[in-house]
Amino acid sequence: MRRKNRVEALFNEHGDFDAFITKSPADIAYLIGITFPYPDQSPFSAALVVKRGSSVGTLLLPAEWECVLRSYTWEGKTKTYSVNDGSPKAAFRTALKKVIEELDICHEKVAIDYSCWSVGDIRFLKENCPDMFIIDLDPAIQAAREIKSEYEIENIRKAAHIADRGIIGALNHIEGSVGYSNCTVSSFLEHVRIHAIEFGANAIGHLNIARGRSGNSWITPIYDLKVIKENKTLRVDYSLSYNGCWTVCSRMFYTGKPGPNTADAFARNKLLKDFAVSVLKPGIRVCEFCEAVRIKADEENIELLYDEGMGHGVGAAEYERPYLTMDNEEVLRTGMVLALDIKTIGYKDEMIHSVDIYELTNDGNRRLSDFRDWDTLYRINGVRSSH
């Protein structure tokens, strides 16, 4: 589907409203294909304002981001604001009011993505447009984003390849050096980030590394320059985007030669993951899928961390619907792209998982993160060329 048709589809298929305003960077990227530099970390906001009958609309953004539009074909109007107009929030709201007045939607039924609006933003809208009837846009646009186009699927696949290549590039720096204790945990993680950017990633999101027993936590901040030592597990979790499409990646390694208990714990995780892949297909409800995996874990006496979910969608954002949780009644559909994340407990209570990306097809699924297989616990031991 062409980008401008997505705006039309949002009006025609998913919502009974006269106009919409979206602040979500992911929604904007989905609708018009334009991404901005690290918008989630910026004090500035962007917004897309569209009135029914228009296939593009008005893009509201800080003046510093206007140069980004040179990289895209943008056929709509642009409204900029700057800190000269006030604080980032005040300047954005003032500019938004002008756009609303220009489009004459102050008395209309307008949908907004509530999850991206602050209480102050909503109060501003109600005070300045008391006759505006505001409804929630999130359900409609999040449902639309779940089914991916061929363009999105191909770019998610490329992003997944870049993610694995970033890790392999970092492994080239560490292998052969473990015994000499000259590679720190933080420098290895930095090599992952740098190589991913060098291989084509446009942005890095979540970035984390854990080793040994600290691997029982999802987030493990590095407070010192600890050196990577032998006989410990090492886990890297990160996310990146390519051409506006996100992927997530988690891979596990072992420095040295793993003992039979450690190797068996990883093999049992792989057994459960293979089962999950075998039942991951269109037509099954998410809760039924999760329950099937839970029952299999009980049968095999594998400690499964199912309370944290078993994965989620990826696309315009690194985490999006559908969420693979036990209480989700949603039915999986062809065209969804999922990060499958089966988490189990290891020999030393560390979390074990290896995330892969799957496209749901008519006859099952297809692995998009297929740059290489990670079917066994990767050993960092000497100098290797097997990757």
N, C-alpha and C positions, 0 to 999 in steps of 0.2 A: 504494500500500500504506500502510495506517495505521501510525503509528509503533510502537504496541505489538505489531502483527503482525510487525514486523521482529525483535523479540526472539524470538518464537516460531519464525519462519523460520530464525533462526540456529541454534536447537537442532535443528529438524526436518530441515533441508535441508543444512546445511553442517558439522555437527560431531557427533562421538560423545563427548560430555562431559556431566558432571553439573551443572556450573556454569561461569560465566565471570566474569572480572574484567578490565575494560578501563580503562586510564588515558588513552588517546588522546582528546584533546578532539574530534577529528574523528569518531572512532567513537561517542563519546557523543552528539554532535550528530546523527549518522546514525540511531542507534538510538532515541533518545527526543526528539529535536528541541530540546534545550536547549544553548545556547552560553553561554560565560563570557567575561568581559572579558580579552582578551589573555592567554589561559592559557599560551601557549608562552613568554611572557616573564616569567611569574610563578614565584617560588620554591615556591609552593604547588602541590599536585596535587589533582586530583579523580579519582574512580573510580566506575564503575558495577559493582555486584556483583549477579549474578542467578543464582538456583538454578533448575534445570529444574522446570517446572510453574508458574512465576510469569511473568506477562507484563510485569512492570515491574522489580521488584527494589529494591535500596537504593542511594541516591546518596550517596557520601561526598565531602564538600567542606569547604573552610575556612569558618569562621563568617562571614567578610566577604562571601562569595559567596551566602549563603543568601537574601539579598534579591532576587537575580536570579530566583529561582523564582516570585516574585510575578507575573512577566510570562508565566508558562507554566502550563499545567494539568499538574501533576505528581501522579500517583496513587500513587506508590510511597513507600517510607520514606526518611527523610533522616537522615544521621549527620554531625555537624559536629565540627570540631576547631579549635584556635587555638594561637597561639604561647605561650599560658599553659601548654599541655601539653608544651612542648619546642620544639626547632627545627622548621622546616617539614617536614623529612623524618622526624624522629623522631615528631612528633605525628601525621603521616599514617599512619605504620606502626602506631602504637599503636591508632589508631582503626580501621584496616583489620583488625587482629587481632580487635578486638571484634565487627566485622561478620561476619567469618568464623565466629567462635564462635556468634554469634546464629543464623546460617543453618545451622550444623552441617555445614560442607563441608570441615572440616579433614582428613577421611579420604576425600575424594571425588576424582574425576578432574576437574581444573579447567583450563580454557583461559585463558591470559592473552595479551595482545598484547605479545610479547617486545620489539618495537622501541621501546616506550615505558617499559620497566623498566630501572632501573640494576642493576649487579651487586649493590650493597648491598640493593636491594629483593628480588631473587631470593634472596639469602642469608638475609634476614630471614624470607621465606616458608618456606624449607627448614628453618631452625632452629626456627621456631615451629609448623610443621605438617609434621613429618618424614614422615607417612604420606600427605600430599597428593601425588597424581600429576599433575604439571604438564605441559601440552602447549601448543603454539603456536596462538594464535587468529588471528594475522595473515592467513594464507592464506585462511581462511574468510570473515572479515569484509571483507577487501579485495576479494575476488571478488564479494561481495554488493553492495558499494558501487559497483561498476563500472556497473551498470545503474540508470539514474536514473528516478525517478517523474515524472509530469507536473508535480507541485508543484516538484520540484527543477529540472526543465528550465526552467520558467517563471521561477523565481527566479535561475537562472544567466543567463538572457536579460536580466532586469532589471539584474542586476549588470554585465553587459557593456555595456548602454546607459549605466549610470551612469559606468562607466570612460571611455567615449568623451566623455560630457558633461563629465566632470572636466577632460579635456584641452582640450576646446573652450572651457570657461570660462577656463582659464589662457591660451589663445591670445588671448582678448579683452583680456587685460592687456598682452600683449607686442606685439601688432600696432600699428604706427604709432609704436613707441618704439625700434625697433632702431637706426635711424640716429642717435638722440640718446644712445645708450649709457646708458640709465637703468634697465635691467632686468637683474638679475643671474641667473646660472644657478640659484643656490639659491632665489631668490625665485620664479622660474618654476615650479620643482618644488614649492615650498610651495603655490603657487596651485592646482596640480593636486590635491594632497592635500586642501586646504580645499574646493575645489569638489565633489570626489567626496563628501565628508562632507555638504556642504550639499544635494547631490542625493539623499541617502538611504543612502550606504554606512554599514554598521555598524562596520567596522574596515578599516584599511589594513595590508597586509602588506609585501611587498617594495616598495621605492621607489627608483628610480635614474634618473639622467639622464647622458647622454654627449654630447659634441659633437666635431666634427672627427675628428682622428686618435685621440683617446682612445676613440672609438667602437669600436675593435677589441677592447675589453675588455668583458666582461659586467658587471662591477662597477666603477664609477668613482667613488670617494669624492670629495666636494668639500671641498677644504682651504682654499679662499679664496673671495672674493666676486667672481669673474671676471664680467665683463659679457658678455652675449650679443652677439656681433658678426656682421657680415654675411659671406656667402660661406662658411658652414660648415654641415655637417649637424648635426641635433639629434635625439637619440633618447630617448624616455621609456619606461621599463619599470616597471610596478607591478601590484599585485594588491589586490583588495578583496573583502569579503564583504557579502552582502545576505541577510537572513533565514537566516543560517547556511550560505549557498551562496557559493562562491568563484568568482572569475574572474581571469584574468590579461590584461594589456593591454600591447602594445608598439606604438608609433607613431613614424614618422619624419617630419622636417620639414627644410626648407632655408631658412636666413635669407638672403634676397636672391634672385638669379636663378641657378639651377644651370646649370653648363656642360653641354654635350652628353654628356660622359663620365659625369658624375654622374647625369644624368637617365636615360641608357641603363642604368647599373648597377641602378637601381631598377626600370626597366621589365623587365630580364631576371630580376630576383628575382620580379616579379609573374608573368612567363611561367611560371616554374618552380612558383610557388605555385598558379597556375590548373591546371597539370597535376596537382599533388598532390591538389587538390580533386576533379578528375575521376576519380581512382582510389580515393578515400577512401570506402569503402562496407563494409557488413557482408559477412562471408564471406571476406575477404582476410586472410592472415596479416600481422602487423605487419612482419616481416622482408621479406616480398614487397613490401609497400607501400613501405618505405624503399628497397629495391633498385630498384624501378621509378623512383622519384624520382632516385636516384643515376645511373642509366643515362641518364635524360633530361638531367640536368645535364651529363654527359659529352658527349652528342650536341650540346648547345647551347653547349659550351665555357664553362659557368658554374661558378665555383669555389664548391662547396657545402660547408658546415660540417656534415657528417653525423655526425661522431664525437660531437657534443654532443647528438644526438637531433634529432627533427623534431617534437617536441611531447609532450603528455602529457594525462592525464585531469584534469578539474576537477570539484569537487563539494563534499563536506564539507571538503575541504582544497584548497589552491591547487595542489598537485602530488600526483597520485595515479595509480594504475593506470587504463588501460594506458599504459605508456611507449613512445613511438614510437622505438624504437632498432633498429639493424641486427640485433641478436642475439635479439630477442624473437619467439618462435614462436607467441605467442598469436593467436587468431583474433578479429578485430573483430566486434562484435555490435550488433544493433539496440538502441537505448536508451543506448549509451555517449555521453558528451559529451567532446569533445577540444579542447584548445587546439593548433591547427596552427601550427607555428613553423618555417618554412623560412628558414634563415639562409645568406646568401651574402656574398661579399667585394666591397666597393665599390671605386671608382676610387682612393681614398686608403687602402686597406686597412682601412677601417672595416667593422664588421658591419652588414649590411642585413637587416632583417626587419620584418614587420608581422603581429602575431599576431591571428588570428580564432578564434572559438569555433564548433564545429560539433556538431550532434546527428546521430548516425547513425540513419537512417530505413530503412524496408523497401526503398525504391527508391534509396537513396544517402545524401545528407546534406542538412542544412538549416543555414544560417548563423544563429547566434543573436546574434552581435555585428553586427546589421544597422541600428544607429542611423543610420549614414551609410557611404558607401563611401570607402575610402582607396586608390583604385586608382592614383593618381599621386602623385609626391613633393610633399607639401604645401608651398607656398611662403609663408614669412612675409615679406611684402614690401608695405609700406604698410599701409593699413587695408582689411580684407576683410570681406565678409559672406557668402561662399560656403559657410561651414559652417553 
